[in-house]
Amino acid sequence: MASEKHFGFLALIKDENRNSYLGALLVVDLMGRPIEFRVTFPIKPTAIQRPLYGDALEPYIGVDLCGKQLINSVDHDLELIFVNQEYLLDIRKDYDIPAIFIKHAGDVIEVSTIDDKKPFGQKKQLSSESGRFQPVVIYSSPIAPDDLEDATEVVNQFFEDTDLIEPFDRIYNALDILVSQDERFQ
């Protein structure tokens, strides 16, 4: 159905044991059902790349190496992209798709920026009208601060039936299985 809304959940996961990163994108419909799932192969920065990139390493891997590749690979148009790391909001500069960083209300967030730029555009706390899910705080990119206002209505609609954090848990669980069963991801 062409008018159906699809949401992307973009995650960058660091594997401390293997010194590598995996990018993943889960596309779901308005009911939270999976439509597509894409994963990058592990990215293993070299010992030289780590000090050369410094604090820019994870944003570079997350946005330039993983995020763009994953978004370009999906077959569905995305209404909105939720991200699990604040620096992934920078994906917004390359796409005309609102990007929102999301966390449970009350979770502590560590904000660090490379160049002292403001890490977020706007923030807003949302509660599920059904009361079934823990409240969340959503943040827009400083590149497109109006995304938050533009996306609030569709996010609230989505939040009625879907825990907005839970799709990230599905990604983490799927990646655990993938890493344990497919040596290409180790």
Backbone as JSON Lines, residues from 0, in Angstrom:
{"i":0,"aa":"M","n":[0.85,-1.17,0.0],"ca":[0.0,0.0,0.0],"c":[0.9,1.24,0.0]}
{"i":1,"aa":"A","n":[0.77,2.07,-1.01],"ca":[1.67,3.21,-1.19],"c":[1.55,4.24,-0.08]}
{"i":2,"aa":"S","n":[0.36,4.4,0.5],"ca":[0.17,5.43,1.51],"c":[0.53,4.96,2.92]}
{"i":3,"aa":"E","n":[0.89,3.7,3.08],"ca":[1.24,3.19,4.4],"c":[2.53,3.84,4.89]}
{"i":4,"aa":"K","n":[2.56,4.13,6.18],"ca":[3.73,4.78,6.77],"c":[4.74,3.72,7.21]}
{"i":5,"aa":"H","n":[6.01,4.03,6.95],"ca":[7.1,3.15,7.37],"c":[8.11,3.97,8.17]}
{"i":6,"aa":"F","n":[8.58,3.38,9.24],"ca":[9.52,4.04,10.14],"c":[10.81,3.24,10.19]}
{"i":7,"aa":"G","n":[11.92,3.95,10.16],"ca":[13.22,3.31,10.25],"c":[13.8,3.47,11.65]}
{"i":8,"aa":"F","n":[14.39,2.41,12.14],"ca":[15.13,2.43,13.41],"c":[16.58,2.14,13.07]}
{"i":9,"aa":"L","n":[17.4,3.19,13.12],"ca":[18.8,3.11,12.74],"c":[19.65,3.0,13.99]}
{"i":10,"aa":"A","n":[20.47,1.96,14.05],"ca":[21.3,1.72,15.23],"c":[22.74,1.46,14.83]}
{"i":11,"aa":"L","n":[23.64,1.98,15.66],"ca":[25.05,1.62,15.56],"c":[25.4,0.94,16.87]}
{"i":12,"aa":"I","n":[25.93,-0.26,16.78],"ca":[26.25,-1.06,17.96],"c":[27.75,-1.33,17.97]}
{"i":13,"aa":"K","n":[28.36,-1.01,19.1],"ca":[29.79,-1.24,19.26],"c":[29.99,-2.57,19.97]}
{"i":14,"aa":"D","n":[30.82,-3.42,19.39],"ca":[31.17,-4.69,20.01],"c":[32.55,-4.52,20.63]}
{"i":15,"aa":"E","n":[32.56,-4.3,21.94],"ca":[33.82,-4.05,22.66],"c":[34.78,-5.23,22.55]}
{"i":16,"aa":"N","n":[34.25,-6.46,22.56],"ca":[35.1,-7.65,22.52],"c":[35.84,-7.8,21.2]}
{"i":17,"aa":"R","n":[35.22,-7.36,20.11],"ca":[35.83,-7.52,18.79],"c":[36.37,-6.2,18.24]}
{"i":18,"aa":"N","n":[36.24,-5.12,19.0],"ca":[36.66,-3.8,18.54],"c":[36.07,-3.48,17.17]}
{"i":19,"aa":"S","n":[34.76,-3.72,17.06],"ca":[34.11,-3.48,15.78],"c":[32.74,-2.84,16.0]}
{"i":20,"aa":"Y","n":[32.14,-2.45,14.88],"ca":[30.83,-1.81,14.9],"c":[29.94,-2.5,13.87]}
{"i":21,"aa":"L","n":[28.66,-2.59,14.21],"ca":[27.65,-3.06,13.27],"c":[26.59,-1.98,13.15]}
{"i":22,"aa":"G","n":[26.19,-1.7,11.93],"ca":[25.07,-0.81,11.7],"c":[23.87,-1.65,11.32]}
{"i":23,"aa":"A","n":[22.69,-1.21,11.77],"ca":[21.47,-1.95,11.44],"c":[20.32,-0.98,11.24]}
{"i":24,"aa":"L","n":[19.41,-1.34,10.37],"ca":[18.21,-0.55,10.11],"c":[17.02,-1.49,10.05]}
{"i":25,"aa":"L","n":[16.1,-1.29,10.97],"ca":[14.84,-2.04,10.99],"c":[13.75,-1.11,10.51]}
{"i":26,"aa":"V","n":[13.02,-1.53,9.49],"ca":[11.89,-0.77,8.98],"c":[10.62,-1.46,9.45]}
{"i":27,"aa":"V","n":[9.73,-0.68,10.08],"ca":[8.47,-1.22,10.59],"c":[7.31,-0.41,10.04]}
{"i":28,"aa":"D","n":[6.12,-1.01,10.12],"ca":[4.92,-0.29,9.72],"c":[4.33,0.41,10.94]}
{"i":29,"aa":"L","n":[3.18,1.03,10.77],"ca":[2.56,1.81,11.84],"c":[2.21,0.96,13.06]}
{"i":30,"aa":"M","n":[2.04,-0.34,12.88],"ca":[1.74,-1.24,13.99],"c":[3.01,-1.82,14.61]}
{"i":31,"aa":"G","n":[4.17,-1.45,14.1],"ca":[5.43,-1.94,14.63],"c":[5.88,-3.27,14.05]}
{"i":32,"aa":"R","n":[5.19,-3.74,13.03],"ca":[5.56,-5.01,12.39],"c":[6.76,-4.8,11.48]}
{"i":33,"aa":"P","n":[7.72,-5.74,11.51],"ca":[8.91,-5.59,10.67],"c":[8.59,-5.73,9.19]}
{"i":34,"aa":"I","n":[9.13,-4.82,8.41],"ca":[8.96,-4.83,6.96],"c":[10.28,-5.19,6.28]}
{"i":35,"aa":"E","n":[11.37,-4.6,6.77],"ca":[12.71,-4.86,6.25],"c":[13.7,-4.8,7.39]}
{"i":36,"aa":"F","n":[14.8,-5.54,7.22],"ca":[15.9,-5.48,8.18],"c":[17.2,-5.55,7.39]}
{"i":37,"aa":"R","n":[18.04,-4.56,7.59],"ca":[19.33,-4.49,6.9],"c":[20.44,-4.35,7.94]}
{"i":38,"aa":"V","n":[21.57,-4.98,7.66],"ca":[22.72,-4.96,8.57],"c":[23.99,-4.79,7.74]}
{"i":39,"aa":"T","n":[24.94,-4.03,8.29],"ca":[26.26,-3.95,7.64],"c":[27.13,-5.08,8.16]}
{"i":40,"aa":"F","n":[28.16,-5.39,7.41],"ca":[29.18,-6.28,7.94],"c":[29.95,-5.5,9.0]}
{"i":41,"aa":"P","n":[30.65,-6.19,9.89],"ca":[31.4,-5.47,10.94],"c":[32.42,-4.51,10.35]}
{"i":42,"aa":"I","n":[32.51,-3.37,10.96],"ca":[33.52,-2.38,10.6],"c":[34.53,-2.36,11.73]}
{"i":43,"aa":"K","n":[35.78,-2.66,11.39],"ca":[36.84,-2.76,12.39],"c":[37.9,-1.7,12.14]}
{"i":44,"aa":"P","n":[37.81,-0.57,12.83],"ca":[38.83,0.47,12.65],"c":[40.2,-0.05,13.06]}
{"i":45,"aa":"T","n":[41.21,0.39,12.35],"ca":[42.57,-0.03,12.66],"c":[43.1,0.74,13.87]}
{"i":46,"aa":"A","n":[44.21,0.27,14.39],"ca":[44.85,0.94,15.53],"c":[45.26,2.36,15.15]}
{"i":47,"aa":"I","n":[45.57,2.61,13.91],"ca":[45.94,3.94,13.44],"c":[44.71,4.83,13.26]}
{"i":48,"aa":"Q","n":[43.63,4.27,12.74],"ca":[42.42,5.06,12.53],"c":[41.82,5.58,13.84]}
{"i":49,"aa":"R","n":[41.9,4.8,14.89],"ca":[41.29,5.22,16.16],"c":[41.85,6.56,16.65]}
{"i":50,"aa":"P","n":[43.19,6.73,16.77],"ca":[43.67,8.05,17.23],"c":[43.54,9.14,16.17]}
{"i":51,"aa":"L","n":[43.62,8.77,14.89],"ca":[43.49,9.78,13.85],"c":[42.09,10.38,13.79]}
{"i":52,"aa":"Y","n":[41.08,9.55,13.95],"ca":[39.7,10.03,13.92],"c":[39.27,10.6,15.28]}
{"i":53,"aa":"G","n":[39.81,10.06,16.37],"ca":[39.44,10.54,17.69],"c":[37.94,10.47,17.92]}
{"i":54,"aa":"D","n":[37.36,11.56,18.43],"ca":[35.92,11.6,18.73],"c":[35.05,11.56,17.48]}
{"i":55,"aa":"A","n":[35.64,11.77,16.32],"ca":[34.87,11.74,15.07],"c":[34.69,10.32,14.53]}
{"i":56,"aa":"L","n":[35.34,9.32,15.15],"ca":[35.3,7.96,14.62],"c":[33.88,7.38,14.6]}
{"i":57,"aa":"E","n":[33.21,7.37,15.74],"ca":[31.87,6.75,15.77],"c":[30.86,7.5,14.92]}
{"i":58,"aa":"P","n":[30.83,8.85,14.94],"ca":[29.92,9.53,14.01],"c":[30.22,9.21,12.54]}
{"i":59,"aa":"Y","n":[31.5,9.12,12.18],"ca":[31.86,8.79,10.81],"c":[31.38,7.38,10.45]}
{"i":60,"aa":"I","n":[31.64,6.42,11.32],"ca":[31.2,5.05,11.05],"c":[29.68,4.99,11.0]}
{"i":61,"aa":"G","n":[29.03,5.61,11.99],"ca":[27.57,5.53,12.09],"c":[26.83,6.18,10.95]}
{"i":62,"aa":"V","n":[27.27,7.36,10.55],"ca":[26.56,8.11,9.51],"c":[27.08,7.75,8.12]}
{"i":63,"aa":"D","n":[28.38,7.95,7.92],"ca":[28.93,7.82,6.56],"c":[29.11,6.39,6.09]}
{"i":64,"aa":"L","n":[29.56,5.51,6.97],"ca":[29.81,4.13,6.53],"c":[28.59,3.23,6.67]}
{"i":65,"aa":"C","n":[27.81,3.43,7.71],"ca":[26.66,2.54,7.94],"c":[25.33,3.18,7.56]}
{"i":66,"aa":"G","n":[25.04,4.33,8.14],"ca":[23.72,4.94,7.96],"c":[23.32,5.16,6.52]}
{"i":67,"aa":"K","n":[24.18,5.78,5.76],"ca":[23.86,6.05,4.35],"c":[23.66,4.77,3.57]}
{"i":68,"aa":"Q","n":[24.55,3.81,3.78],"ca":[24.44,2.52,3.07],"c":[23.11,1.84,3.39]}
{"i":69,"aa":"L","n":[22.75,1.84,4.67],"ca":[21.52,1.17,5.08],"c":[20.28,1.86,4.54]}
{"i":70,"aa":"I","n":[20.22,3.17,4.65],"ca":[19.05,3.9,4.17],"c":[18.91,3.76,2.66]}
{"i":71,"aa":"N","n":[20.02,3.81,1.96],"ca":[19.98,3.66,0.5],"c":[19.54,2.26,0.07]}
{"i":72,"aa":"S","n":[19.68,1.27,0.95],"ca":[19.39,-0.11,0.57],"c":[17.93,-0.51,0.79]}
{"i":73,"aa":"V","n":[17.16,0.27,1.53],"ca":[15.78,-0.16,1.82],"c":[14.87,0.08,0.64]}
{"i":74,"aa":"D","n":[13.85,-0.76,0.54],"ca":[12.91,-0.71,-0.57],"c":[11.69,0.17,-0.29]}
{"i":75,"aa":"H","n":[11.53,0.61,0.94],"ca":[10.36,1.4,1.33],"c":[10.74,2.84,1.63]}
{"i":76,"aa":"D","n":[9.82,3.75,1.32],"ca":[10.03,5.15,1.69],"c":[9.8,5.28,3.19]}
{"i":77,"aa":"L","n":[10.69,6.01,3.84],"ca":[10.6,6.17,5.29],"c":[9.94,7.49,5.64]}
{"i":78,"aa":"E","n":[9.0,7.42,6.55],"ca":[8.31,8.6,7.08],"c":[9.2,9.33,8.08]}
{"i":79,"aa":"L","n":[9.99,8.54,8.82],"ca":[10.76,9.05,9.94],"c":[11.85,8.05,10.27]}
{"i":80,"aa":"I","n":[13.0,8.54,10.75],"ca":[14.08,7.67,11.18],"c":[14.34,7.94,12.66]}
{"i":81,"aa":"F","n":[14.21,6.91,13.48],"ca":[14.59,6.98,14.88],"c":[16.02,6.48,14.98]}
{"i":82,"aa":"V","n":[16.84,7.13,15.81],"ca":[18.23,6.72,15.95],"c":[18.55,6.42,17.42]}
{"i":83,"aa":"N","n":[19.51,5.52,17.64],"ca":[19.86,5.11,19.01],"c":[21.07,5.85,19.57]}
{"i":84,"aa":"Q","n":[21.7,6.7,18.77],"ca":[22.85,7.49,19.23],"c":[22.61,8.93,18.76]}
{"i":85,"aa":"E","n":[22.9,9.89,19.63],"ca":[22.63,11.28,19.25],"c":[23.4,11.72,18.01]}
{"i":86,"aa":"Y","n":[24.61,11.23,17.83],"ca":[25.39,11.65,16.66],"c":[24.82,11.12,15.35]}
{"i":87,"aa":"L","n":[23.96,10.11,15.41],"ca":[23.32,9.61,14.2],"c":[22.3,10.59,13.64]}
{"i":88,"aa":"L","n":[21.94,11.62,14.43],"ca":[21.04,12.66,13.91],"c":[21.66,13.36,12.7]}
{"i":89,"aa":"D","n":[22.98,13.29,12.57],"ca":[23.64,13.92,11.43],"c":[23.25,13.28,10.1]}
{"i":90,"aa":"I","n":[22.58,12.14,10.13],"ca":[22.1,11.51,8.9],"c":[21.11,12.44,8.2]}
{"i":91,"aa":"R","n":[20.53,13.33,8.98],"ca":[19.51,14.26,8.44],"c":[20.06,15.17,7.35]}
{"i":92,"aa":"K","n":[21.36,15.48,7.42],"ca":[21.92,16.39,6.41],"c":[21.93,15.78,5.01]}
{"i":93,"aa":"D","n":[21.82,14.47,4.91],"ca":[21.88,13.78,3.62],"c":[20.52,13.32,3.1]}
{"i":94,"aa":"Y","n":[19.47,13.43,3.91],"ca":[18.16,12.92,3.51],"c":[17.06,13.9,3.92]}
{"i":95,"aa":"D","n":[16.03,13.93,3.12],"ca":[14.87,14.76,3.44],"c":[13.86,13.92,4.23]}
{"i":96,"aa":"I","n":[14.37,13.28,5.25],"ca":[13.56,12.43,6.13],"c":[13.85,12.88,7.56]}
{"i":97,"aa":"P","n":[12.82,13.24,8.32],"ca":[13.08,13.63,9.7],"c":[13.81,12.54,10.47]}
{"i":98,"aa":"A","n":[14.78,12.95,11.26],"ca":[15.54,12.02,12.11],"c":[15.34,12.45,13.56]}
{"i":99,"aa":"I","n":[15.03,11.48,14.41],"ca":[14.73,11.74,15.81],"c":[15.55,10.8,16.69]}
{"i":100,"aa":"F","n":[16.27,11.36,17.65],"ca":[16.95,10.57,18.68],"c":[15.94,10.35,19.79]}
{"i":101,"aa":"I","n":[15.87,9.13,20.29],"ca":[14.84,8.78,21.25],"c":[15.45,8.04,22.43]}
{"i":102,"aa":"K","n":[14.92,8.31,23.61],"ca":[15.34,7.59,24.82],"c":[14.17,7.59,25.78]}
{"i":103,"aa":"H","n":[14.21,6.66,26.74],"ca":[13.19,6.67,27.79],"c":[13.33,7.92,28.63]}
{"i":104,"aa":"A","n":[12.23,8.49,29.02],"ca":[12.26,9.65,29.92],"c":[12.94,9.22,31.21]}
{"i":105,"aa":"G","n":[13.83,10.03,31.7],"ca":[14.55,9.71,32.94],"c":[15.89,9.05,32.71]}
{"i":106,"aa":"D","n":[16.14,8.52,31.51],"ca":[17.46,7.96,31.22],"c":[18.48,9.09,31.15]}
{"i":107,"aa":"V","n":[19.66,8.83,31.64],"ca":[20.72,9.82,31.59],"c":[21.33,9.81,30.2]}
{"i":108,"aa":"I","n":[21.61,10.99,29.7],"ca":[22.23,11.1,28.39],"c":[23.55,11.84,28.53]}
{"i":109,"aa":"E","n":[24.58,11.29,27.95],"ca":[25.88,11.96,27.91],"c":[25.99,12.65,26.57]}
{"i":110,"aa":"V","n":[26.18,13.94,26.62],"ca":[26.28,14.7,25.38],"c":[27.72,15.11,25.17]}
{"i":111,"aa":"S","n":[28.25,14.7,24.03],"ca":[29.59,15.13,23.66],"c":[29.56,15.49,22.19]}
{"i":112,"aa":"T","n":[30.2,16.59,21.86],"ca":[30.24,17.0,20.47],"c":[31.68,17.19,20.05]}
{"i":113,"aa":"I","n":[31.9,17.08,18.79],"ca":[33.24,17.2,18.23],"c":[33.67,18.66,18.19]}
{"i":114,"aa":"D","n":[32.77,19.53,17.8],"ca":[33.15,20.92,17.55],"c":[32.32,21.92,18.35]}
{"i":115,"aa":"D","n":[31.84,21.5,19.5],"ca":[31.05,22.35,20.38],"c":[29.76,22.86,19.74]}
{"i":116,"aa":"K","n":[29.31,22.2,18.68],"ca":[28.03,22.59,18.12],"c":[26.93,22.05,19.03]}
{"i":117,"aa":"K","n":[25.78,22.64,18.94],"ca":[24.64,22.19,19.73],"c":[24.24,20.79,19.25]}
{"i":118,"aa":"P","n":[24.2,19.78,20.13],"ca":[23.95,18.41,19.68],"c":[22.5,18.15,19.25]}
{"i":119,"aa":"F","n":[21.55,18.97,19.72],"ca":[20.15,18.74,19.4],"c":[19.5,20.04,18.97]}
{"i":120,"aa":"G","n":[18.43,19.91,18.17],"ca":[17.66,21.07,17.79],"c":[16.63,21.39,18.85]}
{"i":121,"aa":"Q","n":[15.69,20.5,19.06],"ca":[14.64,20.66,20.06],"c":[14.44,19.33,20.76]}
{"i":122,"aa":"K","n":[13.78,19.38,21.92],"ca":[13.44,18.13,22.6],"c":[12.02,18.23,23.13]}
{"i":123,"aa":"K","n":[11.4,17.07,23.29],"ca":[10.03,17.02,23.78],"c":[9.81,15.68,24.46]}
{"i":124,"aa":"Q","n":[9.1,15.7,25.58],"ca":[8.72,14.46,26.25],"c":[7.34,14.05,25.78]}
{"i":125,"aa":"L","n":[7.18,12.77,25.49],"ca":[5.9,12.24,25.04],"c":[5.48,11.09,25.93]}
{"i":126,"aa":"S","n":[4.18,11.01,26.15],"ca":[3.6,9.88,26.87],"c":[2.65,9.16,25.94]}
{"i":127,"aa":"S","n":[2.61,7.86,26.06],"ca":[1.69,7.06,25.26],"c":[0.27,7.34,25.74]}
{"i":128,"aa":"E","n":[-0.6,7.73,24.82],"ca":[-1.98,8.03,25.22],"c":[-2.67,6.79,25.79]}
{"i":129,"aa":"S","n":[-2.24,5.61,25.36],"ca":[-2.83,4.38,25.89],"c":[-2.31,4.09,27.29]}
{"i":130,"aa":"G","n":[-1.19,4.72,27.67],"ca":[-0.6,4.47,28.98],"c":[0.15,3.15,29.07]}
{"i":131,"aa":"R","n":[0.28,2.44,27.95],"ca":[0.91,1.11,27.97],"c":[2.42,1.17,27.96]}
{"i":132,"aa":"F","n":[3.0,2.3,27.58],"ca":[4.44,2.37,27.39],"c":[5.05,3.49,28.22]}
{"i":133,"aa":"Q","n":[6.3,3.28,28.6],"ca":[7.04,4.27,29.37],"c":[7.22,5.54,28.55]}
{"i":134,"aa":"P","n":[7.08,6.71,29.18],"ca":[7.29,7.97,28.44],"c":[8.69,8.02,27.83]}
{"i":135,"aa":"V","n":[8.79,8.76,26.74],"ca":[10.06,8.92,26.04],"c":[10.36,10.41,25.86]}
{"i":136,"aa":"V","n":[11.61,10.69,25.6],"ca":[12.03,12.02,25.2],"c":[12.58,11.88,23.79]}
{"i":137,"aa":"I","n":[12.13,12.77,22.92],"ca":[12.61,12.76,21.54],"c":[13.36,14.07,21.28]}
{"i":138,"aa":"Y","n":[14.38,13.97,20.45],"ca":[15.24,15.1,20.12],"c":[15.35,15.21,18.61]}
{"i":139,"aa":"S","n":[15.34,16.42,18.12],"ca":[15.57,16.64,16.69],"c":[17.03,17.01,16.47]}
{"i":140,"aa":"S","n":[17.42,16.96,15.23],"ca":[18.77,17.34,14.83],"c":[18.9,18.85,14.85]}
{"i":141,"aa":"P","n":[20.09,19.37,15.2],"ca":[20.29,20.81,15.09],"c":[20.24,21.28,13.63]}
{"i":142,"aa":"I","n":[20.43,20.35,12.7],"ca":[20.37,20.66,11.28],"c":[18.94,20.98,10.86]}
{"i":143,"aa":"A","n":[17.97,20.32,11.5],"ca":[16.56,20.48,11.15],"c":[15.71,20.48,12.42]}
{"i":144,"aa":"P","n":[15.8,21.54,13.23],"ca":[15.08,21.55,14.51],"c":[13.57,21.44,14.36]}
{"i":145,"aa":"D","n":[13.02,21.86,13.23],"ca":[11.57,21.79,13.03],"c":[11.07,20.37,12.82]}
{"i":146,"aa":"D","n":[11.97,19.42,12.6],"ca":[11.56,18.03,12.44],"c":[10.73,17.56,13.62]}
{"i":147,"aa":"L","n":[11.05,18.03,14.8],"ca":[10.34,17.58,16.0],"c":[8.87,17.96,15.92]}
{"i":148,"aa":"E","n":[8.6,19.2,15.6],"ca":[7.2,19.64,15.48],"c":[6.52,18.93,14.32]}
{"i":149,"aa":"D","n":[7.23,18.81,13.2],"ca":[6.65,18.17,12.03],"c":[6.33,16.7,12.28]}
{"i":150,"aa":"A","n":[7.13,16.04,13.12],"ca":[6.98,14.6,13.34],"c":[6.11,14.24,14.55]}
{"i":151,"aa":"T","n":[5.81,15.2,15.41],"ca":[5.12,14.88,16.66],"c":[3.8,14.16,16.44]}
{"i":152,"aa":"E","n":[3.0,14.59,15.49],"ca":[1.69,13.97,15.28],"c":[1.84,12.5,14.87]}
{"i":153,"aa":"V","n":[2.72,12.21,13.92],"ca":[2.89,10.83,13.47],"c":[3.57,9.99,14.56]}
{"i":154,"aa":"V","n":[4.47,10.59,15.34],"ca":[5.11,9.85,16.43],"c":[4.06,9.49,17.49]}
{"i":155,"aa":"N","n":[3.19,10.43,17.83],"ca":[2.13,10.14,18.8],"c":[1.2,9.04,18.29]}
{"i":156,"aa":"Q","n":[0.88,9.08,17.01],"ca":[0.02,8.04,16.42],"c":[0.71,6.68,16.52]}
{"i":157,"aa":"F","n":[1.99,6.63,16.2],"ca":[2.77,5.41,16.26],"c":[2.89,4.91,17.71]}
{"i":158,"aa":"F","n":[3.04,5.84,18.64],"ca":[3.24,5.54,20.06],"c":[1.98,4.96,20.72]}
{"i":159,"aa":"E","n":[0.82,5.11,20.1],"ca":[-0.41,4.55,20.66],"c":[-0.33,3.02,20.73]}
{"i":160,"aa":"D","n":[0.27,2.4,19.72],"ca":[0.28,0.93,19.63],"c":[1.67,0.32,19.74]}
{"i":161,"aa":"T","n":[2.72,1.13,19.75],"ca":[4.07,0.61,19.7],"c":[4.96,1.31,20.71]}
{"i":162,"aa":"D","n":[5.71,0.52,21.47],"ca":[6.74,1.06,22.35],"c":[7.84,1.58,21.44]}
{"i":163,"aa":"L","n":[8.13,2.86,21.51],"ca":[9.07,3.46,20.57],"c":[10.52,3.04,20.77]}
{"i":164,"aa":"I","n":[10.84,2.46,21.92],"ca":[12.21,2.0,22.18],"c":[12.37,0.52,21.83]}
{"i":165,"aa":"E","n":[11.31,-0.23,21.92],"ca":[11.36,-1.68,21.76],"c":[11.93,-2.16,20.42]}
{"i":166,"aa":"P","n":[11.69,-1.48,19.29],"ca":[12.32,-1.95,18.05],"c":[13.85,-1.99,18.13]}
{"i":167,"aa":"F","n":[14.45,-1.09,18.92],"ca":[15.91,-1.16,19.09],"c":[16.28,-2.45,19.83]}
{"i":168,"aa":"D","n":[15.47,-2.86,20.8],"ca":[15.73,-4.14,21.48],"c":[15.68,-5.3,20.49]}
{"i":169,"aa":"R","n":[14.75,-5.25,19.55],"ca":[14.67,-6.3,18.53],"c":[15.93,-6.32,17.68]}
{"i":170,"aa":"I","n":[16.44,-5.13,17.34],"ca":[17.68,-5.06,16.56],"c":[18.82,-5.69,17.35]}
{"i":171,"aa":"Y","n":[18.98,-5.32,18.62],"ca":[20.07,-5.86,19.44],"c":[19.97,-7.38,19.54]}
{"i":172,"aa":"N","n":[18.76,-7.9,19.76],"ca":[18.57,-9.36,19.86],"c":[18.87,-10.06,18.54]}
{"i":173,"aa":"A","n":[18.43,-9.47,17.43],"ca":[18.7,-10.07,16.12],"c":[20.19,-10.08,15.83]}
{"i":174,"aa":"L","n":[20.88,-9.0,16.2],"ca":[22.33,-8.95,15.96],"c":[23.07,-9.95,16.83]}
{"i":175,"aa":"D","n":[22.62,-10.15,18.06],"ca":[23.23,-11.18,18.92],"c":[23.15,-12.55,18.25]}
{"i":176,"aa":"I","n":[21.99,-12.86,17.7],"ca":[21.8,-14.15,17.02],"c":[22.67,-14.22,15.78]}
{"i":177,"aa":"L","n":[22.66,-13.15,14.99],"ca":[23.45,-13.12,13.77],"c":[24.94,-13.32,14.05]}
{"i":178,"aa":"V","n":[25.46,-12.62,15.04],"ca":[26.88,-12.72,15.38],"c":[27.22,-14.13,15.87]}
{"i":179,"aa":"S","n":[26.31,-14.74,16.61],"ca":[26.59,-16.08,17.16],"c":[26.46,-17.18,16.1]}
{"i":180,"aa":"Q","n":[25.73,-16.93,15.01],"ca":[25.48,-17.98,14.04],"c":[26.15,-17.8,12.69]}
{"i":181,"aa":"D","n":[26.66,-16.61,12.41],"ca":[27.24,-16.35,11.09],"c":[28.64,-15.77,11.28]}
{"i":182,"aa":"E","n":[29.64,-16.54,10.91],"ca":[31.02,-16.11,11.15],"c":[31.41,-14.85,10.39]}
{"i":183,"aa":"R","n":[30.67,-14.48,9.35],"ca":[30.95,-13.22,8.63],"c":[30.72,-11.99,9.51]}
{"i":184,"aa":"F","n":[29.96,-12.17,10.58],"ca":[29.64,-11.04,11.46],"c":[30.44,-11.06,12.75]}
{"i":185,"aa":"Q","n":[31.47,-11.88,12.79],"ca":[32.28,-11.98,14.0],"c":[33.58,-11.24,13.88]}
